[in-house]
Amino acid sequence: MLLSSSTENPNWRRWARIALVLSAFLHLLFFLCLDLVYNPLAPPERGYRVLLKPPTTFTFSQPTLSLAPSRLPIPTFSPDGATGPGQTPSLGMGGQPEGEGTGPGIIGVAGLPAGQPGAGDARGEKAAVFPVPALPDLDYDRFLIEKLLQEVAEREQYARFHLLDADTTDDESQRRSRARQIVERAIAAMGGREALGRIKEMKVRVWLESRTSCWSGPPVDVPPFVYPVAIWTCTAQGTSTRQRIAVKISLDPKLPNPDYVFRLPCGLGSYQALFDTRWRFPPTATPRAVPEVQSLQEAGRLRERGETARWHFLDHFLGDGVRIEYLGTEHLAGRLSENNQAGRLAAVIQVQDDHYGNLQEAYFDEESGLLLATVDGLTTQEKEWFRTAYRRGPPTWTTVYDRYRPVRGVLTPHRWVRSGEVVHLQIAYNGEEPSLAEPQIDE
């Protein structure tokens, strides 16, 4: 009965509301005061631009041979000596107060009246003042922004997302799909994706085929022979090295010399130009073409890195940043028909590597599905640069592949013909060493 009468009292309800409001207000005031104690209010910081001003003169005194620390000169630096509003403050280092003793852009020494260049100090030491050539101001903020933009440009390809094709019925999508089918058929013909995926490293001993010898001077026609020229090593990390093989004469009767030791192929220079330095464009004597040559050289360095990184068949045709497109079918002829492949019907796809800039046409055998040849060249813009710089037509490189043999369950071409030069390859995968036996020319 008492509880009922007290709760129905309107004055009790009013005082309860007032108490709740006062309690909330006091708690809020308490937390605000606590925040002010630990985080006092401060005026907003102004944004400053870092601008480095070089000095205009450099002043120093003759060195004094003394072990006393007090005799050692203490430099002071003032960019412009100004401390007024809107001017750069002085940066003092040493015994002089900031903003005193030095004129605009003078580096002085403690004890030397820097305001009077050339005067002696208290010890009678002579001072010398050297004028510094006028240098531009260094904008530190601009350097940071340029560095950031450079890093963004270098990593742009890694941040690219490949979206699924929303419309698979248009001609472009059909060509991409057809090219993917051709590459997948080649993978199956070589041994399957699983077998190719197990390949992590590759080591190749390269032999150059030649029919002329320059051992004793002028070229001499000889029976065809092979000569070891290099060892290619490729790793799963996308690195590759090409080491030259030094052929030496053995004087040990227990180690007879093979026939190629006394023959020197005349095509060594051509081999280097086709396999090692084909993307290295030389400088030109035409001053107007310097920008074009620099652009070609930059693109060539990128192509070389691409050949190093994309040595694996899967990465070369299906790697990140690689676009393939079906171009049609063609009967092989000309340089594409080397190694007795004339007249064979091949499916042609275009391979465009957006990451390394390479543009290539690949020819796959319609019968076996294996890769028969590739044609590398320059882009349309690079062709214009080449014509302007060297006054001749741009180069193309045709490489024909044959003599497929299994290596660890993967069919691999063991002979390449690039623009007329024939090389034979002894190939080993995943840490194994390639064979030292001479490849057979005629099989």
C-alpha positions as CSV (number, residue, x, y, z in Angstrom):
1,M,0.0,0.0,0.0
2,L,2.9,2.3,0.8
3,L,4.8,1.4,-2.3
4,S,1.7,2.1,-4.4
5,S,1.3,5.5,-2.9
6,S,4.9,6.5,-3.4
7,T,5.2,5.5,-7.0
8,E,2.1,7.3,-7.9
9,N,3.5,10.5,-6.5
10,P,4.2,12.9,-9.5
11,N,6.9,14.7,-7.5
12,W,8.9,11.5,-7.1
13,R,9.0,10.9,-10.9
14,R,10.1,14.5,-11.6
15,W,13.0,14.2,-9.1
16,A,14.1,10.9,-10.6
17,R,14.3,12.4,-14.1
18,I,16.3,15.3,-12.8
19,A,18.7,13.0,-11.0
20,L,19.3,10.9,-14.2
21,V,20.0,14.0,-16.2
22,L,22.4,15.4,-13.7
23,S,24.2,12.1,-13.4
24,A,24.7,11.9,-17.2
25,F,25.9,15.5,-17.3
26,L,28.4,14.9,-14.5
27,H,29.8,11.8,-16.1
28,L,30.2,13.6,-19.4
29,L,32.0,16.5,-17.7
30,F,34.3,14.1,-15.9
31,F,35.4,12.3,-19.1
32,L,36.0,15.7,-20.9
33,C,38.2,16.9,-18.1
34,L,40.1,13.6,-18.1
35,D,40.7,13.9,-21.8
36,L,41.9,17.5,-21.4
37,V,44.4,16.4,-18.8
38,Y,46.0,13.8,-21.0
39,N,45.5,15.4,-24.3
40,P,45.7,19.2,-23.9
41,L,44.3,21.4,-26.7
42,A,46.9,22.6,-29.1
43,P,46.7,25.0,-32.0
44,P,46.4,23.3,-35.4
45,E,49.7,22.6,-37.0
46,R,50.5,24.4,-40.1
47,G,51.7,22.5,-43.1
48,Y,55.3,23.3,-44.1
49,R,57.0,22.6,-47.4
50,V,60.6,21.4,-47.1
51,L,62.7,23.5,-49.4
52,L,66.5,23.1,-49.2
53,K,68.4,26.3,-50.2
54,P,72.1,25.8,-51.1
55,P,74.6,28.2,-49.6
56,T,76.1,30.9,-51.8
57,T,79.6,31.0,-50.2
58,F,81.7,28.7,-48.1
59,T,84.0,30.1,-45.4
60,F,86.6,28.2,-43.3
61,S,89.7,29.0,-41.4
62,Q,93.1,27.4,-41.6
63,P,93.3,24.0,-39.7
64,T,94.9,24.2,-36.3
65,L,96.9,21.3,-35.0
66,S,95.7,21.0,-31.4
67,L,94.4,18.2,-29.2
68,A,92.3,20.5,-27.2
69,P,88.6,20.0,-28.0
70,S,88.0,23.7,-27.5
71,R,90.2,24.5,-30.5
72,L,88.2,22.4,-32.9
73,P,86.1,24.5,-35.3
74,I,82.4,24.2,-34.9
75,P,80.5,25.1,-38.1
76,T,77.3,27.1,-38.2
77,F,74.9,27.2,-41.1
78,S,72.4,29.8,-42.1
79,P,70.4,29.4,-45.4
80,D,69.6,33.1,-45.7
81,G,70.1,34.6,-42.3
82,A,66.5,35.8,-42.1
83,T,64.2,35.3,-39.1
84,G,61.4,37.7,-39.9
85,P,57.8,36.7,-40.6
86,G,57.4,34.6,-43.6
87,Q,61.2,33.9,-43.9
88,T,63.1,30.7,-43.4
89,P,64.6,30.6,-39.9
90,S,68.3,30.1,-39.4
91,L,69.6,26.7,-38.4
92,G,72.5,27.1,-35.9
93,M,75.1,24.5,-35.0
94,G,77.7,25.6,-32.5
95,G,78.3,28.5,-30.2
96,Q,76.5,31.3,-32.0
97,P,72.9,32.0,-31.4
98,E,70.5,31.3,-34.3
99,G,70.2,34.2,-36.7
100,E,73.5,35.9,-35.7
101,G,77.0,36.1,-37.0
102,T,76.5,34.8,-40.6
103,G,75.2,36.5,-43.6
104,P,72.9,35.0,-46.2
105,G,74.2,31.6,-47.4
106,I,77.5,31.7,-45.5
107,I,79.0,28.8,-43.6
108,G,81.3,30.1,-40.9
109,V,83.5,28.8,-38.2
110,A,83.2,29.5,-34.5
111,G,85.6,32.4,-33.5
112,L,85.5,33.8,-37.1
113,P,83.5,37.0,-37.7
114,A,81.6,35.5,-40.6
115,G,79.9,38.8,-41.2
116,Q,83.3,40.0,-42.5
117,P,84.6,37.3,-44.8
118,G,88.3,37.0,-44.9
119,A,89.0,38.7,-41.6
120,G,91.1,36.8,-39.0
121,D,89.7,35.3,-35.8
122,A,90.8,35.9,-32.2
123,R,93.8,33.6,-32.7
124,G,95.0,35.4,-35.8
125,E,94.1,32.6,-38.1
126,K,93.4,33.5,-41.7
127,A,90.0,32.7,-43.3
128,A,89.1,32.0,-46.9
129,V,85.8,32.5,-48.6
130,F,84.9,30.6,-51.7
131,P,81.8,31.5,-53.7
132,V,79.5,28.6,-54.4
133,P,77.8,28.5,-57.9
134,A,74.2,29.3,-57.8
135,L,72.2,26.0,-57.5
136,P,68.5,25.5,-57.8
137,D,66.4,25.0,-54.7
138,L,65.7,21.3,-53.9
139,D,62.0,20.6,-53.4
140,Y,62.0,17.6,-51.1
141,D,58.2,17.1,-51.4
142,R,58.5,16.9,-55.2
143,F,61.2,14.2,-55.0
144,L,59.0,12.1,-52.7
145,I,56.0,12.5,-55.1
146,E,58.1,11.5,-58.1
147,K,59.5,8.5,-56.3
148,L,56.0,7.4,-55.3
149,L,54.8,7.7,-58.9
150,Q,57.7,5.7,-60.1
151,E,57.0,2.9,-57.7
152,V,53.3,2.9,-58.7
153,A,54.3,2.7,-62.4
154,E,56.6,-0.2,-61.7
155,R,54.0,-2.2,-59.8
156,E,51.0,-1.3,-62.0
157,Q,51.0,-4.6,-63.7
158,Y,51.0,-6.5,-60.4
159,A,47.8,-4.7,-59.3
160,R,45.9,-5.6,-62.4
161,F,42.7,-7.6,-62.0
162,H,41.6,-9.8,-64.9
163,L,37.8,-9.8,-65.0
164,L,35.8,-12.5,-66.6
165,D,34.5,-11.9,-70.1
166,A,30.8,-10.9,-69.7
167,D,30.0,-11.5,-73.4
168,T,31.5,-14.7,-74.8
169,T,29.6,-14.5,-78.1
170,D,31.5,-11.6,-79.8
171,D,34.3,-12.2,-82.3
172,E,37.1,-11.1,-79.9
173,S,36.0,-13.4,-77.2
174,Q,35.7,-16.3,-79.7
175,R,39.3,-15.7,-80.9
176,R,40.6,-15.7,-77.3
177,S,38.7,-18.9,-76.6
178,R,40.0,-20.5,-79.7
179,A,43.6,-19.5,-78.8
180,R,43.2,-20.9,-75.3
181,Q,42.0,-24.2,-76.8
182,I,45.1,-24.4,-79.1
183,V,47.5,-23.8,-76.2
184,E,45.7,-26.3,-74.0
185,R,45.9,-28.9,-76.8
186,A,49.7,-28.3,-77.0
187,I,50.0,-28.8,-73.2
188,A,48.2,-32.1,-73.5
189,A,50.4,-33.1,-76.4
190,M,53.6,-32.3,-74.4
191,G,52.5,-34.5,-71.5
192,G,49.8,-32.7,-69.7
193,R,49.5,-29.8,-67.3
194,E,50.5,-31.8,-64.3
195,A,53.7,-33.0,-65.9
196,L,54.6,-29.4,-67.0
197,G,53.7,-28.1,-63.6
198,R,56.3,-30.3,-61.9
199,I,59.1,-28.6,-63.9
200,K,60.6,-26.0,-61.6
201,E,64.1,-25.6,-63.0
202,M,65.8,-26.2,-66.4
203,K,69.4,-26.5,-67.4
204,V,70.4,-26.6,-71.1
205,R,73.7,-27.2,-72.8
206,V,73.7,-25.4,-76.1
207,W,75.5,-26.7,-79.2
208,L,75.9,-24.6,-82.3
209,E,75.8,-26.4,-85.7
210,S,78.2,-25.2,-88.3
211,R,79.5,-26.1,-91.7
212,T,82.4,-23.7,-91.8
213,S,85.5,-23.5,-89.6
214,C,87.6,-20.4,-88.8
215,W,90.2,-22.3,-86.8
216,S,93.2,-21.4,-89.0
217,G,92.0,-18.0,-90.3
218,P,89.7,-17.7,-93.3
219,P,86.5,-19.7,-93.3
220,V,86.9,-23.2,-94.6
221,D,84.0,-25.5,-95.6
222,V,84.0,-28.6,-93.4
223,P,81.5,-31.5,-92.8
224,P,78.7,-30.4,-90.4
225,F,79.7,-30.4,-86.8
226,V,78.4,-29.2,-83.4
227,Y,80.3,-26.9,-81.1
228,P,79.4,-26.3,-77.4
229,V,78.7,-22.6,-76.8
230,A,76.7,-22.0,-73.6
231,I,74.9,-23.3,-70.6
232,W,71.5,-21.8,-69.9
233,T,70.2,-22.1,-66.3
234,C,66.6,-21.2,-65.5
235,T,65.0,-21.2,-62.0
236,A,61.5,-21.2,-60.6
237,Q,62.1,-17.7,-59.3
238,G,62.1,-16.4,-62.8
239,T,65.9,-15.9,-63.0
240,S,68.1,-17.1,-65.8
241,T,71.8,-17.1,-66.5
242,R,73.7,-17.8,-69.8
243,Q,77.3,-18.9,-69.2
244,R,79.8,-19.2,-72.1
245,I,81.6,-22.6,-72.5
246,A,85.3,-22.3,-72.8
247,V,86.6,-25.1,-75.1
248,K,90.2,-26.1,-74.2
249,I,92.7,-28.5,-75.7
250,S,93.5,-31.5,-73.4
251,L,97.2,-32.4,-73.2
252,D,96.4,-35.6,-71.2
253,P,96.6,-38.7,-73.4
254,K,94.0,-40.3,-71.3
255,L,91.5,-37.6,-72.2
256,P,91.4,-37.5,-76.0
257,N,90.2,-34.3,-77.6
258,P,86.9,-34.5,-79.5
259,D,86.9,-33.3,-83.2
260,Y,85.2,-30.0,-82.4
261,V,88.2,-28.8,-80.3
262,F,90.1,-28.2,-83.5
263,R,87.3,-26.5,-85.3
264,L,85.9,-23.0,-84.6
265,P,82.5,-22.2,-86.0
266,C,82.4,-19.0,-88.0
267,G,78.9,-18.3,-86.7
268,L,79.7,-17.5,-83.1
269,G,79.1,-13.8,-83.6
270,S,75.8,-14.5,-85.3
271,Y,74.8,-16.8,-82.5
272,Q,75.4,-14.1,-79.9
273,A,73.5,-11.6,-81.9
274,L,70.5,-13.9,-82.3
275,F,70.3,-15.5,-78.9
276,D,72.1,-13.2,-76.4
277,T,71.9,-9.6,-77.6
278,R,69.1,-9.4,-80.1
279,W,67.2,-6.9,-77.9
280,R,70.2,-4.6,-77.3
281,F,69.9,-1.7,-79.8
282,P,73.2,0.1,-80.5
283,P,73.5,3.9,-80.3
284,T,73.1,6.0,-83.5
285,A,75.1,8.9,-84.9
286,T,72.0,10.8,-85.8
287,P,71.4,13.4,-83.1
288,R,67.7,13.7,-83.9
289,A,67.2,10.0,-83.3
290,V,68.5,9.9,-79.7
291,P,65.1,9.8,-78.1
292,E,63.9,7.0,-80.4
293,V,67.1,5.0,-79.6
294,Q,66.6,5.5,-75.9
295,S,63.0,4.3,-76.1
296,L,64.1,1.2,-78.1
297,Q,66.9,0.4,-75.6
298,E,64.4,0.7,-72.7
299,A,62.0,-1.6,-74.4
300,G,64.8,-4.0,-75.2
301,R,65.9,-4.3,-71.6
302,L,62.3,-5.1,-70.7
303,R,62.1,-7.8,-73.4
304,E,65.3,-9.4,-72.1
305,R,63.9,-9.5,-68.6
306,G,60.8,-11.1,-70.1
307,E,62.7,-13.9,-71.8
308,T,64.4,-14.6,-68.5
309,A,61.2,-14.6,-66.5
310,R,58.9,-16.5,-68.9
311,W,61.1,-19.4,-69.9
312,H,58.4,-21.9,-68.7
313,F,55.9,-22.9,-71.4
314,L,52.9,-22.4,-69.1
315,D,54.0,-18.9,-68.0
316,H,55.0,-17.9,-71.6
317,F,51.5,-18.5,-73.0
318,L,49.2,-18.4,-69.9
319,G,51.1,-16.3,-67.4
320,D,49.7,-13.2,-65.7
321,G,49.6,-10.2,-68.1
322,V,49.7,-12.4,-71.3
323,R,46.9,-12.1,-73.8
324,I,46.5,-14.6,-76.6
325,E,44.3,-14.3,-79.7
326,Y,43.6,-16.7,-82.6
327,L,44.6,-15.3,-86.0
328,G,43.8,-18.2,-88.3
329,T,45.5,-21.1,-90.1
330,E,48.5,-21.0,-92.4
331,H,50.7,-23.4,-94.5
332,L,54.3,-23.1,-93.4
333,A,56.6,-21.6,-96.0
334,G,59.9,-19.7,-96.2
335,R,61.9,-19.7,-93.0
336,L,58.9,-21.1,-91.1
337,S,59.3,-24.3,-93.2
338,E,62.9,-25.1,-92.1
339,N,63.6,-28.5,-90.6
340,N,61.4,-30.2,-93.3
341,Q,58.2,-28.6,-92.2
342,A,57.2,-27.0,-95.5
343,G,53.5,-27.2,-96.3
344,R,52.4,-28.2,-92.9
345,L,49.2,-26.6,-91.7
346,A,49.5,-24.6,-88.5
347,A,47.1,-22.7,-86.3
348,V,48.5,-19.2,-85.6
349,I,47.9,-17.2,-82.4
350,Q,49.1,-13.8,-81.3
351,V,50.9,-13.6,-77.9
352,Q,51.0,-10.2,-76.4
353,D,52.8,-9.8,-73.1
354,D,51.6,-6.6,-71.4
355,H,54.0,-6.9,-68.6
356,Y,57.2,-7.2,-70.6
357,G,56.1,-5.7,-73.9
358,N,56.8,-8.7,-76.1
359,L,54.7,-9.3,-79.2
360,Q,54.8,-12.7,-80.9
361,E,53.1,-15.0,-83.3
362,A,53.1,-18.7,-82.4
363,Y,52.4,-21.5,-84.9
364,F,51.0,-24.8,-83.6
365,D,50.8,-28.0,-85.7
366,E,47.2,-28.8,-86.6
367,E,48.0,-32.5,-86.6
368,S,50.1,-33.0,-83.5
369,G,49.2,-29.8,-81.6
370,L,52.9,-29.1,-80.7
371,L,54.5,-25.7,-81.1
372,L,56.2,-25.5,-84.5
373,A,57.6,-21.9,-84.7
374,T,57.4,-18.4,-83.3
375,V,58.0,-15.0,-84.9
376,D,59.1,-12.1,-82.6
377,G,59.2,-8.5,-83.7
378,L,58.6,-4.9,-82.7
379,T,55.3,-3.1,-82.0
380,T,54.0,-0.5,-84.4
381,Q,55.4,2.4,-82.4
382,E,58.8,0.6,-82.0
383,K,59.0,0.0,-85.8
384,E,58.6,3.8,-86.4
385,W,61.3,4.5,-83.9
386,F,63.6,1.9,-85.5
387,R,63.1,3.4,-89.0
388,T,63.8,6.9,-87.7
389,A,66.9,5.8,-85.8
390,Y,68.6,3.4,-88.2
391,R,67.1,4.3,-91.7
392,R,66.2,0.7,-92.5
393,G,63.4,-1.8,-91.9
394,P,62.8,-3.2,-88.4
395,P,64.0,-6.7,-87.6
396,T,62.0,-9.9,-87.1
397,W,63.2,-13.2,-85.6
398,T,61.8,-16.5,-86.7
399,T,62.5,-19.6,-84.5
400,V,61.5,-23.1,-85.6
401,Y,61.3,-26.0,-83.1
402,D,61.5,-29.7,-83.8
403,R,63.0,-33.0,-82.6
404,Y,60.6,-33.3,-79.7
405,R,61.8,-35.9,-77.2
406,P,60.5,-36.7,-73.7
407,V,62.4,-35.3,-70.7
408,R,60.9,-36.3,-67.3
409,G,57.6,-37.0,-69.1
410,V,57.5,-33.8,-71.1
411,L,58.0,-33.6,-74.8
412,T,60.6,-30.9,-75.4
413,P,62.1,-29.6,-78.6
414,H,65.9,-30.3,-78.8
415,R,66.7,-28.4,-82.0
416,W,66.0,-24.7,-82.7
417,V,66.6,-22.8,-85.9
418,R,66.5,-19.0,-85.4
419,S,66.9,-16.9,-88.5
420,G,69.2,-19.5,-90.2
421,E,71.4,-20.4,-87.2
422,V,70.8,-24.0,-85.9
423,V,71.4,-24.9,-82.2
424,H,71.0,-28.3,-80.6
425,L,70.0,-28.5,-77.0
426,Q,70.7,-31.1,-74.3
427,I,68.0,-30.4,-71.7
428,A,67.6,-31.5,-68.0
429,Y,65.0,-30.5,-65.5
430,N,64.8,-30.0,-61.7
431,G,68.4,-30.0,-60.7
432,E,69.6,-32.7,-63.1
433,E,72.7,-32.2,-65.3
434,P,72.3,-32.2,-69.1
435,S,74.1,-34.8,-71.2
436,L,77.7,-34.2,-72.3
437,A,77.3,-36.3,-75.4
438,E,77.5,-34.5,-78.7
439,P,74.0,-34.3,-80.4
440,Q,73.5,-36.1,-83.6
441,I,73.1,-33.7,-86.5
442,D,71.2,-36.2,-88.8
443,E,68.5,-38.3,-87.1
